[in-house]
């Protein structure tokens, strides 16, 4: 896989996470103040992790190294972690498990 194709795929994943986070915020808006206080810090943390992932992909795309496998491995690990956190948080919100 070419680095540009990989970056394009990873940025699509980041955009998907951003949409989920926006949906999570809308769900949280319907919560009571106490429930919001439990869930909003989690959403904020996830937003930071998604931003970090996007910055790492942007860096890879700009640098475009000839041997990018170490960066790809790091990104794959990061994306696996962030993706599972976003998906777990979304499922918890959908199920009404406020604050994990």
N, C-alpha and C positions, 0 to 999 in steps of 0.2 A: 504494500500500500504506500502510496506517495504521501509525503508529509502534508501537502495541501489538502488532499482528500481526507486524511485523518483529522486535520484541524476543522474542516468543514463539518464532519460528522460530530465531532466533540462540541462544536459551537451549537449545533442543532440540539444536542442533549442539554446544554446549558439553557437554551431558550425554553425547552420543555420544562426544566426545573423552575425557571422564572414564572412560567404560567401557573404551575402548581402552587408556588409560593403566593402569587397574587390571589389565586382561588382560596388558599388557606387564610389569607388576610380577610377576605370577604366573609368566610365562615366565622372567623374570630370576631368580626364586627357585630355579629348577632349575639355574641356571648355577653354575659353580665360582666361588670367591671372586675370582679374577683376572678372569673374564668379567664378574661383577657390577660390579667396580670400573670397568669400561669403560662399561657401559650405564646404571648408576644415575644418574650425573650428567646424562646426556641426558634420562632420564625426569624428573628433578627440574627441569631447565630447561623442559621441555615443560609440566610442571604449573604452573610460574610463568606461562608465557605463556597457558595456558588460564585461569588465575585472572584475569590481566589482562584477557583478552577478556570474561570474565564480569562483571568490575567495570565495564567500559566499557558493556556492554549494560544493566546495572543502572542506571548513571548516566543513560543515554539514557531509560530507562523512567521514572525518577523525575522528570527534568527535563521530558520530553515537550515540547520546543520546537516552535513552529509551523513554523519552517524547520529541519528536521533533516537536510537533504540533506548538509551538510558532515560531520556526525557519521556518517551512513550510509556515505558514501564512505570515511571513515577506518576504520570497522568492517569494511566489505567487504574492504578491503586487509588489515587485521589478520587477519580470519578466513581469507582466502585463504592467507596466509603460515603461520599456525598450523596450519591444516588440512592443508596439504601436508607440513609437518614431522612432524605426528603420523602421517599416513598413510605417509610414507616410513620413519619409524622402526619402525612396526608391520610393514611389509613386510620390512625388514631383519631384524627379530627373527624373524619367521616363517621367513625363508630361512636363519637361523643366522648372519647377518652381524653378529656382536657388535661393538658399538662403532663401527658405521658402516662 
